[in-house]
Amino acid sequence: MRTLVWYRGKDLRIADHAPLRDAAAGGEVIALFVLDPYFFAPERARELPHRMQVLLDSLRALEANLAQRGSRLWVIAGKSTEVVPRLAARWKVDRVVAHRWVEPFGRERDRRVREALRVRFELYEGETLVPPGTLRTGAGKPYSVFTAFARAFAATASELGKPLAAPKVLPPPPEGISAKTVAIPTCESLGIAPNGNLVQGGERAARARLKHFLEGPAREYDVGRDQLDRAGTSRLSADIKFGTLSIRTVWTEVQRALGRSKAAKSFLNELVWREFAYSTLWDRPELLTKPFRPEFEGFPWGCDEALWSAWVSGTTGYPVVDASARQLLGEGFVHNRARMISASFLTKDLLIDYRRGEAHYMKYLADGDWANNNAGWQWCAGCGCDAQPYFRVFNPVSQGEKFDPNGDYVRRWVPELARMPAKFIHRPWEAPDAVLRAAGVRLDRDYPRPVVQHAGARNRFLALAQEHLAATKRATRDDRG
């Protein structure tokens, strides 16, 4: 049997790769990656510079791993919906195999490919631990609250199975096949300036990060994961995003290393949140454009471009918010606690539509993940899957003081405040003139005063939300007669 293994950017590995394993066990293997203009046209690639850089790293690593084991990666430029059916016919394959995607545009792509193929098209699970759409309430409906979903997930966790070992040898490419291949692009060829602060892509680098995490920060993850001033997180998000580590590998290795500890429970719970986000998007693909809670449709978000620009550039006058903005631009990553603070500030203090923040993060995150990013932004905006109503509003000052008590996170990313004492680093506008002079800070020149006053902005949001939700409720009641 001749099998076309279609790599699609979210499974760039050879270990725990069921489509590759099954293809190799069954006969001839052709591994394919399509440089689809949907992502790789230079004008599109420049819209996701950090993600593209890590993706290209990971592609080159995959190409080398396949070659080392006797196979090769065929890299073809063109639209996937045209290239895959054409090559499947030309190469006379018996089937095409790939990992399933949850996102609606990926599902539509696969529908079109399936219709065009004249051979079997088999989609494998592996993007998540449990296939999206399989966990249901007693009434057979999708879960809308995480805690209930997590209980249902826990009942299936013992059935996840073990990761598949990487093949030591792969069949050589079949003789007599040909196609016009292209080299994997470089950042420069796509018009992207390489960023030396990003994580290195590829399976080997991913496994090294996992090892480092398990030998260090993982053991105190339950207490360290929220601290902005320490390296207490895994930094595996891009590896999971691009599939250079399978989610099953991460789950299994954390259990093996940490057992039933509080740290293990805390970290694995974050992976279950990811499962919840993917499952929710599977059932409600419209969430990439609409709020989960229908009563938030038509919410009167503001459009103050000066406030938006201040948030994007990290000049809001709130140090922890500004540090997170600059971290995003500087290394394509934002600590999860900082993401929540920053998202809450944009939507509730500045009254700017969560979808603008979501799109901005997707542009610059190296780990940009549609399901996770959308779920996080909707949660912070108060319109997503969350048992807590909309009135949760993060205070950027108290959050900074709690999770960056000495100001180390702020000092790294907002260097103009590097000499501020910890007492005032999260509220420099309250510092006495002598303290500001000693720190070399002139407010409104070296660092801005706050663009809004948090207490007043919080009250404004809550009043607006109450008014909008009450009006929506009245309108719904009137429509029902």
FILUMTI-454090 format. One record per residue (C-alpha): x, y, z. Coordinates in steps of 0.1 Angstrom, whole numbers, plus 5000, padded with zeros to 4 digits. Each point is the difference from the previous one (the first is absolute). Layout:
REM residues N
X; Y; Z
...
//
This chain:
REM residues 481
5000; 5000; 5000
5012; 5035; 4991
4990; 5027; 5025
5003; 5038; 4998
5007; 5014; 5035
4988; 5036; 4999
5017; 5022; 5026
4981; 5032; 5006
5019; 5021; 5024
4986; 4988; 5033
5016; 4966; 5002
5036; 5007; 4990
5016; 4970; 5016
5008; 4963; 4995
4994; 4988; 5036
4964; 4991; 5010
4988; 5006; 4964
4974; 4974; 4993
4995; 5008; 4963
5038; 4996; 4993
5002; 4969; 5022
4971; 4983; 4982
5012; 5010; 4966
5035; 4986; 5007
4986; 4968; 5013
4979; 4995; 4969
5024; 5005; 4971
5013; 5031; 4981
4999; 5034; 5015
5000; 5035; 4984
5002; 5029; 5025
4986; 5032; 4987
4998; 5036; 5012
4982; 5026; 4979
5011; 5037; 5000
4965; 5013; 4997
4997; 5037; 4992
4973; 5002; 5027
5030; 5002; 5024
5031; 5002; 4979
4993; 5027; 4975
5025; 5027; 5012
4973; 5025; 5007
4982; 4975; 5022
5032; 4986; 5016
5009; 5036; 5011
4967; 5001; 5019
5013; 4973; 5024
5038; 5006; 5002
5007; 4982; 5032
4979; 4970; 4993
5014; 4997; 4966
5036; 5000; 5012
4993; 4971; 5025
4980; 4982; 4973
5029; 5002; 4975
5025; 4988; 5027
4977; 4971; 5007
4996; 4991; 4963
5038; 4999; 4995
5004; 4978; 5030
4973; 4976; 4987
5016; 4999; 4966
5033; 4990; 5017
4984; 4974; 5022
4983; 4983; 4971
5031; 5000; 4979
5020; 4986; 5029
4977; 4970; 5001
5001; 4993; 4963
4970; 5019; 4988
4995; 5036; 4988
4976; 5029; 5003
4985; 5011; 4967
4994; 5038; 5002
4976; 5012; 4973
4986; 5035; 4995
4964; 5005; 4992
4965; 4998; 5014
4995; 4969; 5021
4966; 4994; 4986
5016; 4997; 4966
5034; 4986; 5007
4990; 4970; 5021
4974; 4985; 4977
5023; 5006; 4969
5031; 4984; 5016
4979; 4971; 5014
4989; 4992; 4965
5034; 5006; 4984
5018; 4979; 5026
4973; 4973; 4999
4997; 4998; 5038
4975; 4977; 5016
4990; 5025; 5028
5008; 5034; 5015
5004; 5002; 5038
5003; 5031; 5023
4991; 5013; 5034
4966; 5016; 5005
4997; 5037; 5005
4973; 5016; 5022
4999; 5035; 4985
4971; 5006; 4976
5023; 5011; 4971
5020; 4968; 5004
4969; 4979; 5000
4988; 5017; 4968
5033; 4994; 4984
4998; 4963; 5008
4965; 4998; 4987
5011; 5014; 4967
5030; 4977; 4998
4979; 4970; 5009
4975; 5008; 4972
5029; 5004; 4975
5019; 4968; 5009
4993; 4967; 4982
5016; 4980; 5029
4994; 4997; 5037
5006; 5031; 5022
5006; 4989; 5036
5001; 5026; 5028
5017; 4990; 5032
4994; 5014; 5034
5030; 5015; 5019
4995; 5037; 5001
4983; 4995; 5034
5000; 4973; 5026
4964; 4991; 4995
4983; 5004; 4966
4980; 5033; 5000
4963; 4995; 5001
5001; 4967; 5019
4996; 5013; 5036
4963; 5008; 5006
4976; 5008; 5028
4974; 4975; 5012
4976; 5017; 4975
5025; 4994; 4972
5009; 5037; 4997
5035; 5017; 5000
5013; 5013; 5033
4998; 5037; 5006
5018; 5000; 5034
5036; 4989; 5004
4996; 4982; 5034
4973; 4977; 4986
5021; 4994; 4969
5031; 4992; 5021
4981; 4974; 5020
4989; 4983; 4968
5035; 5002; 4987
5014; 4984; 5032
4978; 4970; 4995
5017; 4993; 4967
5036; 5010; 5009
5011; 4964; 5008
4992; 4990; 4964
5023; 5024; 4982
5027; 4975; 4992
5037; 5004; 4997
5019; 5021; 4975
5014; 4982; 4969
5038; 4998; 4997
5017; 5017; 4971
5008; 4976; 4972
5037; 4992; 4998
4997; 4993; 4962
4975; 5010; 4974
4994; 4986; 4965
5019; 5018; 4973
4980; 5022; 4976
4983; 4979; 4973
5019; 4999; 4967
4987; 5018; 4970
4981; 5028; 5017
5007; 5036; 4993
4986; 5035; 5006
5012; 5036; 4999
5013; 5005; 5035
5012; 5032; 5016
5023; 5007; 5029
4986; 5008; 5034
4998; 5038; 5001
5022; 5021; 5023
4987; 5030; 5020
5019; 5023; 4977
4985; 4985; 4968
4966; 5008; 5015
5009; 5035; 5010
5001; 4992; 5037
5028; 5013; 5022
5012; 4970; 5021
4996; 5005; 5037
5027; 4985; 5022
4978; 5001; 5031
4975; 4973; 4988
5001; 4964; 5011
5018; 4977; 4976
4976; 4978; 4981
5003; 4963; 4993
4996; 4967; 5017
5034; 4998; 5017
4997; 5035; 5014
4965; 4992; 5012
5012; 4969; 5019
5028; 5020; 5015
4975; 5025; 5013
4978; 4973; 5014
5030; 4984; 5018
5010; 5034; 5014
4965; 5006; 5013
4996; 4966; 5016
5034; 5003; 5018
4994; 5035; 5012
4969; 5023; 5000
4975; 4971; 4998
5006; 4989; 5035
4987; 5033; 5014
4975; 5008; 4971
4970; 5003; 5023
5016; 5029; 5019
5023; 5014; 4972
4978; 5000; 4970
4984; 5034; 5008
5031; 5018; 5010
5012; 5025; 4973
5034; 5004; 5016
5012; 4964; 4996
5003; 4974; 4973
4973; 4979; 5015
4981; 4989; 4969
5008; 4973; 4974
5005; 5021; 4969
4986; 4970; 4980
4971; 5019; 4985
5016; 5004; 4966
5012; 4964; 5000
4964; 4989; 5006
4987; 5024; 4975
5022; 4987; 4972
4998; 4964; 5012
5038; 4996; 5004
4989; 4984; 5032
4967; 4981; 5000
4976; 5010; 5027
4999; 4964; 5011
5038; 5000; 5005
4998; 5031; 5022
4972; 4985; 5020
5018; 4967; 5005
5034; 5014; 5008
4985; 5024; 5026
4982; 4971; 5017
5031; 4979; 4999
5022; 5027; 5015
4977; 5016; 5025
4975; 4972; 5009
4970; 5011; 5019
5016; 5032; 5015
4982; 5033; 5002
5024; 5013; 4973
4990; 4972; 4976
4963; 5006; 5007
5004; 5037; 4994
5019; 4996; 4967
4977; 4972; 4987
4970; 5022; 5008
5014; 5026; 4975
5001; 4973; 4973
4963; 4992; 5008
4992; 5037; 4995
5015; 4996; 4966
4978; 4969; 4994
4970; 5021; 5010
5009; 5028; 4976
5004; 4976; 4971
4968; 4981; 5008
4981; 5033; 5002
5013; 5012; 4967
4992; 4967; 4984
4964; 5003; 5010
4997; 5037; 4994
5023; 5011; 4972
4983; 5034; 4998
5019; 5009; 5032
5030; 5013; 4980
4977; 5029; 4991
4972; 5001; 5025
4998; 5000; 5038
4991; 4968; 5018
4973; 5018; 5020
4975; 5013; 4975
4990; 5028; 5024
5033; 5016; 4992
4992; 5003; 4963
4999; 5037; 4991
5019; 5010; 5032
5009; 5038; 4996
5038; 4997; 4999
5019; 5032; 4996
5024; 5009; 4972
5025; 5024; 5015
5030; 4996; 4977
5023; 5018; 5024
4992; 4976; 5028
5004; 4971; 4976
5034; 5013; 4989
5011; 5004; 5036
4990; 4964; 5009
5017; 4986; 4969
5033; 5019; 5005
5002; 4995; 5038
4995; 5036; 5010
4968; 4999; 5020
5016; 5012; 5032
4993; 4967; 5018
5033; 4983; 5002
4989; 4963; 5000
4977; 5007; 4970
5028; 5017; 4982
5024; 4972; 5008
4977; 4974; 4985
4995; 5020; 4968
5037; 5003; 4995
5007; 4964; 5009
4975; 4990; 4972
5018; 5021; 4974
5035; 4991; 5014
4999; 4963; 5003
4966; 4988; 4986
4989; 4988; 5034
4980; 5014; 5029
4999; 4984; 5034
4964; 4987; 5006
4994; 5022; 5031
5012; 5030; 4980
4977; 4990; 4971
4970; 5001; 5024
5009; 5033; 5015
5006; 5016; 4966
4969; 4986; 4984
4978; 5011; 5029
5015; 5035; 4998
4994; 5003; 4963
4964; 4989; 5001
4988; 5013; 5034
5022; 5030; 5007
5003; 5012; 4964
4967; 4986; 4987
5016; 4987; 4968
4986; 4970; 4983
5016; 4967; 5011
5002; 4990; 4963
5026; 5027; 4993
5022; 4987; 5029
4995; 4964; 4989
5011; 5009; 4964
5030; 5019; 5013
5011; 4971; 5021
4995; 4976; 4971
5022; 5021; 4979
5030; 5001; 5024
4998; 4969; 5021
5024; 4973; 4991
4976; 4976; 5016
4970; 5015; 4984
4972; 4975; 5003
4965; 5008; 4987
4980; 4980; 5026
5021; 5009; 5030
5004; 5037; 4991
4963; 5004; 4993
4990; 4983; 5032
5024; 5020; 5021
4989; 5034; 4985
4963; 4992; 5004
5006; 4988; 5036
5017; 5033; 5008
4974; 5021; 4983
4972; 4983; 5019
4982; 4987; 4970
5014; 4964; 4998
4997; 4966; 5017
5002; 5010; 5036
4980; 4994; 5032
5012; 5034; 5012
4979; 5029; 4985
5013; 5030; 4982
5008; 5020; 5031
5035; 4985; 5006
5023; 5030; 4993
5037; 4996; 5006
5017; 5029; 5018
5033; 5004; 4982
5017; 5016; 5030
4991; 4974; 5026
5006; 4972; 4975
5034; 5013; 4993
5009; 5003; 5037
4987; 4965; 5007
5016; 4982; 4971
5031; 5022; 4995
5006; 5012; 5035
5036; 5013; 4994
4993; 5012; 4965
5024; 4978; 4982
4976; 4993; 4972
4994; 5037; 4995
5037; 5009; 5002
5008; 4975; 4972
4974; 5012; 4976
4995; 5037; 5011
5037; 5010; 5005
4991; 5036; 5005
4987; 4989; 5034
5030; 4978; 5008
5011; 5022; 5029
4966; 5005; 5016
4998; 4985; 5035
4976; 4970; 5003
4976; 5021; 5021
4992; 5022; 4971
5009; 4980; 4969
4964; 4990; 4993
4986; 5035; 5008
5027; 5025; 4990
4976; 5029; 4998
4997; 4998; 5039
5037; 5002; 5006
5013; 5031; 5016
5020; 5024; 4978
5033; 4990; 5018
4994; 4963; 4992
4993; 5008; 4964
5031; 5021; 4997
5021; 4973; 5016
4986; 4975; 4975
5006; 5023; 4971
4963; 5000; 4991
4981; 5031; 4988
4964; 4992; 4997
4985; 5007; 4966
5035; 5002; 4985
5018; 4968; 5010
4969; 4981; 5009
4963; 5010; 4996
4974; 5006; 5026
4971; 4975; 4999
4978; 5005; 4969
4970; 4993; 5022
4993; 4998; 5037
4993; 4964; 5008
4973; 5005; 5027
4980; 5023; 4978
5005; 4978; 4969
4989; 4969; 5019
4968; 5018; 5011
4994; 5012; 4965
5002; 4965; 4986
4978; 4985; 5026
4973; 5026; 4995
5002; 4996; 4962
4998; 4962; 5002
4971; 5000; 5024
4981; 5024; 4978
5007; 4980; 4968
4992; 4966; 5016
4968; 5014; 5015
4989; 5014; 4966
5009; 4967; 4983
4979; 4981; 5025
4970; 5024; 4995
5003; 4996; 4962
5001; 4962; 5003
4970; 5000; 5022
4981; 5023; 4976
5009; 4978; 4970
4986; 4970; 5018
4967; 5019; 5004
//
